[in-house]
Each structure stands twice: as structure tokens, then as C-alpha cells.
Amino acid sequence: MRQPLVAKEPRREKRSEPIQSPEPDVLQKEPVRSQPVSPPDDRQARITDRAYELYAERGHRQGYALDDWLEAEREIVGLECKA
């Protein structure tokens, strides 16, 4: 026996819209803009060289690294102040 014809619901058209995620939209972060990188500090390089010279003049004796650095710093910064 045949079943009686029943009105069917019309078929829904498939849409090609993107599926939205349940998560809220993530804010786009702006890129970090850094300052330009400067060349190595010339003053520090000169202090380092002078401190090594003082160390060598002392006969490469250990235990005076801070004294050599501070003396070299006084000399280099003093020269810059006088200029």
C-alpha cells in the first residue's frame, strides 16, 4: 500500500557564506616599531681599549680591573669634557 502524499518542507538553498566562529574577532595588533639601532658606543670602546692598556702597563696583574676601568673612564670622559 502506498503512503499518502504529505507536503514536504521546501529545501533550503545552500549558502556559500563563511561560517562565523563563536569567538569574538581578535583585534589586529599594530607592528612594533623600534628605534633604529645605533652603532656601538664609541666612548665605551675607547674606555675598554684604555683599560686594557692600563692592565698591560701594570704587567697583566690580576685584581685591578675596576681600578683600570675607572681610570680609563676618567681619562676618556675628561678628554671629552675639555674638548
C-alpha positions as CSV (number, residue, x, y, z in Angstrom):
1,M,0.0,0.0,0.0
2,R,1.1,3.4,-0.8
3,Q,1.6,6.1,1.8
4,P,-0.4,9.2,1.4
5,L,1.4,12.2,0.0
6,V,2.5,14.6,2.6
7,A,3.5,18.1,1.9
8,K,7.2,18.4,2.4
9,E,9.1,21.4,3.6
10,P,10.8,23.2,0.8
11,R,14.5,22.5,0.5
12,R,16.8,25.2,1.9
13,E,19.3,26.6,-0.5
14,K,22.9,26.1,0.4
15,R,24.7,29.3,1.0
16,S,28.3,29.9,0.5
17,E,28.8,32.3,3.3
18,P,31.7,31.7,5.7
19,I,30.9,30.1,9.0
20,Q,31.4,32.6,11.8
21,S,33.3,31.3,14.7
22,P,31.7,31.7,18.1
23,E,34.8,33.6,19.4
24,P,34.9,37.3,19.1
25,D,37.1,38.8,16.4
26,V,40.6,39.2,17.6
27,L,41.9,42.7,17.4
28,Q,44.7,43.1,15.0
29,K,47.9,44.3,16.7
30,E,49.9,47.0,15.1
31,P,53.5,46.1,14.4
32,V,56.1,47.2,16.9
33,R,58.2,50.0,15.5
34,S,61.6,50.0,17.1
35,Q,64.0,52.8,17.1
36,P,66.9,52.5,14.7
37,V,69.8,50.5,16.1
38,S,72.8,52.8,16.8
39,P,76.4,51.7,16.2
40,P,78.3,50.5,19.2
41,D,79.1,53.3,21.6
42,D,82.5,54.7,20.6
43,R,83.1,56.0,24.1
44,Q,82.7,52.6,25.7
45,A,85.1,51.1,23.1
46,R,87.7,53.7,23.8
47,I,87.3,53.1,27.6
48,T,87.7,49.4,27.1
49,D,90.8,49.8,25.0
50,R,92.4,52.3,27.5
51,A,91.5,50.0,30.5
52,Y,93.3,47.1,28.7
53,E,96.3,49.4,28.1
54,L,96.4,50.2,31.8
55,Y,96.2,46.5,32.6
56,A,99.1,45.8,30.2
57,E,101.1,48.6,31.7
58,R,100.6,47.1,35.1
59,G,102.2,43.9,33.8
60,H,98.9,42.0,33.3
61,R,98.5,41.6,37.1
62,Q,95.0,40.5,38.1
63,G,92.8,42.2,40.7
64,Y,92.8,45.8,39.3
65,A,90.1,45.5,36.6
66,L,87.8,48.0,38.3
67,D,90.6,50.4,39.0
68,D,91.8,50.2,35.4
69,W,88.2,50.8,34.1
70,L,87.6,53.8,36.4
71,E,90.9,55.4,35.5
72,A,90.3,54.8,31.8
73,E,86.8,56.3,32.2
74,R,88.1,59.4,33.9
75,E,90.7,59.9,31.2
76,I,88.2,59.4,28.3
77,V,85.3,61.4,29.7
78,G,87.7,64.0,30.9
79,L,89.1,64.4,27.4
80,E,85.6,64.8,26.0
81,C,84.7,67.4,28.6
82,K,87.7,69.5,27.8
83,A,87.0,69.4,24.0
